[in-house]
Amino acid sequence: MAIHKLKDTFLRSSRCSTTKTHARFGDGGNLYLDVTRSGAKAWMFVWFDGLTGKQRERGLGAYPTVSLDAARDLALDCRRAVAKGDEPMGTKIAPATFGDMFRLTIKQQSPSWKLKNGVYGQQVDWESKMANHFPHLENVAVAKITETAVDAVVAPLWNGGKYDLAKRIRVILNMVMQTAISHGKYVGANPAATETVTGKLDKKAKTAQAKQPSLAYAKVPAAIATLLATGRMDAKASVFCTLTATRSDETRLMRWSEINWQAGLWVIPAERMKVINENDQGGAHTVPLSDAAVALLRSITPVVGNDYVFAGQKAGEPIGKGALNVTIAGTKRKGGILFLQGEATQHGMRASFRTWGKEAAAPAIERDVLELCLAHKVGETDTERSYDRAEMIPQRRAALQAWGEFGMGVVSNVSNMRAAA
């Protein structure tokens, strides 16, 4: 960029239009002469602050008290200060905070986010999570963020069974710290990187997961009959989730485009599969659809303009998060149907299927088949797991078909499910 473009003769005669409050004339190298409507003239150093993402200004004195040559010398000092990360005019810039990097990350990410009613939904989500779960990091120097600080945010959520929330917040922390690293504000390995955080949490996942109460498999047919009797969309989603032995969000976010009707298969995309611990398979998961599952899907009329199978009340959206579990364990006031709080959860239905397959299916279903139905890894060692990539689709189809026939069996009395055998 050309510099030293102004001349004293021009500066002395420069004026501001009566229609403007001030005019600005550039000398190059971030140096400008600002002329007000009253005729006052002052030098300004103007630069873009990459940390805040905003244009900033610094006054260098009035003209002609500060001559053109003097202003140029001052501008050169300012440019050098900015290049070193210092504030122009010699004052050290305050250390970048986590909040600074948080907002800069949002600015960098927002071009890829979707606007809805003039608002970036993801930005609202990020800001809400910061306000609710890690507001104490706002003014902490980002250079001082440690693995311990990250663990203090994520671990309590994880240990409380809020796996999705814990993972989402870890992703946000990871992205913010990556921004800090790329801008030279943090030196060292990312303390919120996947391998750093999840390695600490994996060991806790099995214990936490075991706390999910599961319904005795003998009660499942009555539960399914009660749910279907309502005709509600969330109830159908709950039943479908049970019949396919999948997780709540895997079913809740199911799309019509994921179904291969001819092959009788449902392919869950990899990004929607949970990886809670080292036994979870990860990657896309293919679910063979039983006759019962297909019949349930056929009972649903697709909503025009909404690819979600279990469409919610809002246009283009699925049923709400947590809706499946509410049908099973929620109170009547919240929309519950089975009122099994403390006795069963939607996730616990996977354990009901697993126990049924081991104890009640005739013949008993092979362990690996049951584990693959649950999207778990099979094999006793890492080496064995790495070589055994068989999906066992026919065997899993037979298992889920038998489970569907069991679950959808005729139930004579559904009014007293808690007392059922």
WOTAUR-V679739 format. One line per field, one symbol per residue. psi: psi as a letter, one per 20 degrees, with the letter a starting at -180 (. if undefined). burial: + if it has 9 or more other ideal C-beta (glycine too) atoms within 8 Angstrom, else -. Layout:
psi=???
burial=???
This chain:
psi=pqrliqqhhghhiqrpqiiqhrqpppirkjpqppprhiiqpqqpppqpohgikqprqppjrqpjgorgghhhgghghggggghijqpqjipppqqprhhghghhggghhhhiqppokjpohhgggghghghhhlhiigjpphijprhggghhggghgghjjmgggghghggggghghhggghjjippaqoijqghgghhhhghiggghhiiopqpphhigghggggghhhjqghghgggggghikrrghhghjpqhiipnggilqpopqhiipqnhaiipgrrqppopprhggghghhipoqppjoipgmqahqpjqrqqpihghghgirrhhijqghlkpihqrghihhhggggghhhhqorqpqghgghhhjkqqqqhrhgghhhnjpilggghggghghgghghjqpphojhlhhiq.
burial=--+--+---++--+-+-----++++-+++++++++++---+++++++-+-++---+-+-++++--+-+-+++-++++++-++---+-+-------+++++++++++--++--+------+++++-++-++--++--++-+-++-+---+++-+++-++----+-++-+++-++++++++++-+-++---++++--+++-+++-+++-++--++++-+-++++++++++---+++++++++++++++++++++++---++----+++++----++--+--++---++++++-+++-++--+-----+-+++++----+++---++++++++----++++++---+++++++++++++++--+---+---++++++++++-----++------++-+++-++++++++++-----+--+--+-
